[in-house]
Amino acid sequence: MLDRALFTDFDQQAAVLRGLPSVAYTSDEFLGLEYRTLFSNNWVFAGFAHEMIDAGDVQPVGVAGLPLLLLRDEKYQVSAFHNLCRHRNLKLVDAPGNCGKLIRCPYHSWSYDLCGALRNAPYFGGALRELPPDFSYQDNGLVPVHCEVWHDWVFVNLAAKPMPFEDFIAPLKKMLGDTRVEDYVPRTSIEFGEVACNWKLLMENFIEPYHVQFVHRTTTRQPLEDHQTLIEGHCLGSMVELDAAQQATTDLSALGVTSHYLTLFPSFVLGTYQPDQMGVYLHQPVDAGHTRQRRVIYTHRDADYSDAQIQQLHDLWHSVHLEDHEMCLRLQQGRHSPLARDGGLLSPHWENSVRRFQELVADAVRPALMQ
């Protein structure tokens, strides 16, 4: 049973601070707290708009442990709904595809249009078109979820009164500076499936630069001394600025360029790599010890990359991620030691942005521990 004493060690102030207790990474009960708090009260990255081009394109997604669906309507706008039929609560959409003009429940053929309105409930009142006297189509459509699309990225928010979306992305826009995300186009994706670690370990690994020169010594050329950590509200990460002599922009087998590693709490991840590359990650918790991960690689619309070069980028990032995954798997395994209960130690210089991420997690779940 989790209680308010969970963060006792974490809250101790010292020159070198401790990390979150191990239970935050190993307990499905703790993940349940995260579902009810930080994943339900924040804007959560849920999918890629470029994978839903045509009217009627639909995708099932999971957010905060709930089944949702993303749907492109006849005006080509993307919306989000709870993914269940209002009749017997069957999960309506089980795989990505195109539903045509109606989403039909396979169980009893209740049908919803692309705006989520119920259009047909056959035989519900007896005869084909007959309805019970106290039933109306208007009251039984799909239940919408707050949804916003920023460039190619679909965000949802389960809160009744969410933070204005522009306020949510404002700190990231500030850190991006002159980089215009709308100038970047998706070129390829990397599917990693389930990674055997908690979602927070993947986030923390991306946020901090401390490990880069040790873990990625064969795939990157980014000296630790050239990095700095970034904390801008709920935008956390790091960056490396390399001069012309240090840059390796023509070598697609190794990463050695000016880069910004940026996140928006809780789980949006975006990296920029000068002069013309960008990567965005989708992290979806499966359970306390497993996370589904994808990465989409973007290049500037004016960049001239051949298919072979895009494949090189794909292979480079696949290798970089596998190096990270090995560390994250071993971090997850280490969390099962009793010595990990006090959270380990964080560098006050290189892992201060990780500490801030963990503070946001702790602050989000504390109210639920009081109940």
Protein Blocks (a to p, Z undefined) as FASTA:
>chain_A
ZZfklmmmmmpccfbdcdddfklmmpmklmmmmmmmmmmmcccdfbdfklmmbghiacdd
deehiacdddddfkopacddddddfklopafblcgcdehjaccdfklopacdfkopafbd
ghklopamlccfkbcfklmcccddddddehjaccddfbfbdcdfklmmmmmmmmnmmacf
klpccfbdcdebjadbdfklmmmmmmpmklmmmmmmmmcccdfklpccddehjagcdddd
ddfklpcfklmkbccdddddddddfkbccddddfkbccddddddfblmbccddddddddf
kbccdfklmmmmmmmmmmmmmmmmmmmmmmmmmmmpmklmnopaadfklmmmmmmmmmmm
mmmmmmmmmZZ
